Amino acid sequence: MAEKELPTPEEMQEMAEIDIRTVDTSSLVDIEQVQIQTELPQEERIADYIRQIKNPYCYISHGIAVKISFTGKCTLEESLSRCISL
């Protein structure tokens, strides 16, 4: 079975622009269900995380819809690298 391709930069931008006030929460992934595969190299861990969470900018955490954004020079990839590195 082929792995799902990662979102394009345009698709990632669309995900980042989702309005938390109008999003269908049933379409969001509960972050508690995401399993970080620590045995994978960092780049593959990030890819696996994005595949599992579907939208890294908008998800469910402890039953609440969460929307995150980034300011300054830090990218999503850099933030994820810091969060899931060993």
C-alpha positions in Angstrom: 0.0 0.0 0.0 1.5 3.3 -1.0 1.9 6.0 1.6 -0.1 9.2 1.2 2.0 12.0 -0.2 2.7 15.0 2.0 0.7 18.1 1.4 2.1 20.7 -1.1 3.1 24.1 0.1 -0.2 25.4 -1.3 -2.2 22.8 0.6 -0.3 23.6 3.8 -1.2 27.3 3.3 -4.8 26.4 2.9 -4.7 24.4 6.1 -3.1 27.3 7.9 -5.9 29.6 6.8 -8.7 27.4 8.2 -11.1 29.4 10.4 -11.3 27.7 13.8 -14.7 29.3 14.3 -16.3 27.6 11.3 -14.2 24.3 11.0 -16.1 21.0 11.1 -14.6 19.6 14.3 -15.5 16.1 13.2 -12.9 16.4 10.5 -10.1 17.2 12.9 -7.7 14.6 14.4 -7.3 14.2 18.2 -3.7 14.8 18.9 -3.8 12.2 21.7 -4.2 9.6 19.0 -1.0 10.6 17.2 1.9 8.3 17.9 5.4 9.8 17.3 7.6 7.1 15.8 10.8 7.8 17.7 12.8 5.1 15.8 12.4 7.0 12.5 14.9 9.6 11.4 13.8 13.2 12.2 12.7 14.1 8.6 10.6 10.9 8.4 9.1 11.5 11.9 7.9 14.9 10.8 6.4 13.5 7.6 4.7 10.7 9.6 3.3 13.2 12.1 1.8 15.3 9.3 0.3 12.3 7.7 -1.3 11.3 11.1 -2.5 14.7 12.2 -3.7 15.7 8.7 -3.7 19.4 9.5 -0.8 20.4 11.8 -2.4 23.9 12.2 -5.8 22.7 13.5 -6.6 19.7 15.6 -8.4 18.5 18.7 -6.5 18.5 22.1 -8.3 17.3 25.2 -11.7 17.7 23.5 -11.1 21.3 22.3 -10.4 22.5 18.8 -7.0 24.1 18.7 -5.6 26.4 16.0 -1.9 27.2 16.0 0.1 29.7 13.9 3.7 30.8 13.7 5.2 34.3 13.7 8.6 35.5 12.9 11.2 33.4 11.1 10.2 30.0 12.5 8.6 27.7 10.1 6.2 24.8 10.8 9.0 22.3 9.9 11.5 24.0 12.3 8.9 24.0 15.1 8.0 20.3 14.5 11.7 19.5 14.4 12.2 21.0 17.9 9.1 19.3 19.2 9.7 15.8 18.1 13.5 15.5 18.2 15.1 13.1 20.6 
